[in-house]
Amino acid sequence: MIDNITVTLSRISGEHIVTALTIACIFVMLLNRKINVATVFLEQLKVFRNNKTKKISLWDIISFILCPIFLSLIMVGWHAFYINRELAQILTTAFSLIFTLLLAFETILVSKKNSPNDIEREVINQTFISAVSASIFALVGIVLSIIIMFVANSLVVKVSTALILALSFMTIMLLLMIIKRTFKIFMGDDSSK
């Protein structure tokens, strides 16, 4: 029995132990209530409500969530696309720029949240929620890109690539929605849903 445990422990390399400890630390950090972003994503689901039926739109769920995940799985699983270190560096920069721009945009939206028009105020709130969601996706994209730059494990690279692609597609969809809604707010159109 002790020999089996010794053999098993000798197969575990220092790299595996460090990886396991790193993952454990990340989970502990993310479990802190002060940074729990689950409410942001629950609010984002409410943005996908159909204005007429007041039910969450299946079309929006497919477009904004399922298709990005499916596309990323196709690219990684079927086409064997993986993000290398050089591309990860470029993505880190791109996600950082997107995050910074969205943070500035969110600041502007906060100043507009007291609009006297109820519909405009609701659209501003929903646009703000989408901007915050896209910011979180960009932030996670930065972390995953940095992981790819420093971890050589092929499974980690595959999973990180799939997550980065899905988050990228979701961010693009949210950015397009934000652009459309901002345009509608600017034009004074109340049909921006």
VENFEN-V231346 format. One record per residue. N is the residue number from 1. RES is the residue in three letters. SS is DSSP state (alpha for helix, beta for strand, coil for the rest). BURIAL is b if it has 9 or more other ideal C-beta (glycine too) atoms within 8 Angstrom, else e. D_FIRST is the distance of its C-alpha to the first C-alpha in whole Angstrom. Layout:
n;res;ss;burial;d_first
N;RES;SS;BURIAL;D_FIRST
N;RES;SS;BURIAL;D_FIRST
This chain:
n;res;ss;burial;d_first
1;MET;coil;e;0
2;ILE;alpha;e;4
3;ASP;alpha;e;5
4;ASN;alpha;e;5
5;ILE;alpha;e;6
6;THR;alpha;e;9
7;VAL;alpha;e;10
8;THR;alpha;e;11
9;LEU;alpha;e;12
10;SER;alpha;e;14
11;ARG;alpha;e;16
12;ILE;coil;e;17
13;SER;coil;e;20
14;GLY;alpha;e;23
15;GLU;alpha;e;25
16;HIS;alpha;e;23
17;ILE;alpha;b;22
18;VAL;alpha;e;26
19;THR;alpha;b;27
20;ALA;alpha;e;24
21;LEU;alpha;e;26
22;THR;alpha;e;29
23;ILE;alpha;e;29
24;ALA;alpha;e;28
25;CYS;alpha;e;31
26;ILE;alpha;e;33
27;PHE;alpha;e;32
28;VAL;alpha;e;33
29;MET;alpha;e;36
30;LEU;alpha;e;37
31;LEU;coil;e;36
32;ASN;coil;e;39
33;ARG;alpha;e;42
34;LYS;alpha;e;45
35;ILE;alpha;e;44
36;ASN;coil;e;43
37;VAL;coil;e;45
38;ALA;alpha;e;44
39;THR;alpha;e;48
40;VAL;alpha;b;49
41;PHE;alpha;b;48
42;LEU;alpha;e;49
43;GLU;alpha;b;52
44;GLN;alpha;b;52
45;LEU;alpha;e;52
46;LYS;alpha;b;55
47;VAL;alpha;b;57
48;PHE;coil;b;56
49;ARG;beta;b;58
50;ASN;coil;e;61
51;ASN;coil;e;64
52;LYS;coil;e;66
53;THR;coil;e;63
54;LYS;coil;e;61
55;LYS;coil;e;58
56;ILE;beta;b;56
57;SER;coil;b;57
58;LEU;alpha;e;54
59;TRP;alpha;e;56
60;ASP;alpha;b;55
61;ILE;alpha;b;52
62;ILE;alpha;b;52
63;SER;alpha;b;54
64;PHE;alpha;b;52
65;ILE;alpha;b;48
66;LEU;alpha;e;47
67;CYS;alpha;b;49
68;PRO;alpha;b;48
69;ILE;alpha;b;44
70;PHE;alpha;e;45
71;LEU;alpha;b;47
72;SER;alpha;b;44
73;LEU;alpha;b;42
74;ILE;alpha;b;44
75;MET;alpha;b;45
76;VAL;alpha;b;41
77;GLY;alpha;e;40
78;TRP;alpha;e;43
79;HIS;coil;e;45
80;ALA;coil;e;42
81;PHE;coil;e;44
82;TYR;coil;e;41
83;ILE;coil;b;43
84;ASN;coil;e;43
85;ARG;alpha;e;43
86;GLU;alpha;e;47
87;LEU;alpha;e;47
88;ALA;alpha;b;45
89;GLN;alpha;b;47
90;ILE;alpha;e;50
91;LEU;alpha;b;48
92;THR;alpha;b;47
93;THR;alpha;e;51
94;ALA;alpha;e;52
95;PHE;alpha;b;50
96;SER;alpha;b;51
97;LEU;alpha;e;55
98;ILE;alpha;b;54
99;PHE;alpha;b;53
100;THR;alpha;e;56
101;LEU;alpha;e;58
102;LEU;alpha;b;57
103;LEU;alpha;b;56
104;ALA;alpha;e;60
105;PHE;alpha;b;61
106;GLU;alpha;b;59
107;THR;alpha;e;61
108;ILE;alpha;e;65
109;LEU;alpha;b;64
110;VAL;alpha;e;63
111;SER;alpha;e;66
112;LYS;alpha;e;68
113;LYS;coil;b;66
114;ASN;coil;e;69
115;SER;coil;e;71
116;PRO;coil;e;74
117;ASN;coil;e;73
118;ASP;alpha;e;70
119;ILE;alpha;e;69
120;GLU;alpha;b;69
121;ARG;alpha;b;67
122;GLU;alpha;e;65
123;VAL;alpha;b;65
124;ILE;alpha;b;64
125;ASN;alpha;b;61
126;GLN;alpha;b;60
127;THR;alpha;b;60
128;PHE;alpha;b;59
129;ILE;alpha;b;55
130;SER;alpha;b;55
131;ALA;alpha;b;56
132;VAL;alpha;b;53
133;SER;alpha;b;51
134;ALA;alpha;b;51
135;SER;alpha;b;51
136;ILE;alpha;b;47
137;PHE;alpha;b;47
138;ALA;alpha;b;48
139;LEU;alpha;b;46
140;VAL;alpha;b;43
141;GLY;alpha;b;44
142;ILE;alpha;b;45
143;VAL;alpha;e;41
144;LEU;alpha;b;40
145;SER;alpha;b;42
146;ILE;alpha;b;41
147;ILE;alpha;b;37
148;ILE;alpha;b;38
149;MET;alpha;b;40
150;PHE;alpha;e;37
151;VAL;coil;b;34
152;ALA;coil;e;34
153;ASN;coil;e;31
154;SER;alpha;e;33
155;LEU;alpha;e;31
156;VAL;alpha;b;32
157;VAL;alpha;b;36
158;LYS;alpha;b;36
159;VAL;alpha;e;35
160;SER;alpha;b;37
161;THR;alpha;b;40
162;ALA;alpha;b;40
163;LEU;alpha;b;40
164;ILE;alpha;b;43
165;LEU;alpha;b;45
166;ALA;alpha;b;45
167;LEU;alpha;b;46
168;SER;alpha;b;49
169;PHE;alpha;b;50
170;MET;alpha;b;50
171;THR;alpha;b;52
172;ILE;alpha;e;54
173;MET;alpha;b;55
174;LEU;alpha;b;55
175;LEU;alpha;b;57
176;LEU;alpha;e;60
177;MET;alpha;b;60
178;ILE;alpha;b;61
179;ILE;alpha;e;63
180;LYS;alpha;b;65
181;ARG;alpha;b;65
182;THR;alpha;b;66
183;PHE;alpha;e;69
184;LYS;alpha;b;70
185;ILE;alpha;b;70
186;PHE;alpha;e;72
187;MET;alpha;e;75
188;GLY;coil;e;75
189;ASP;coil;e;74
190;ASP;coil;e;72
191;SER;coil;e;70
192;SER;coil;b;67
193;LYS;coil;e;65
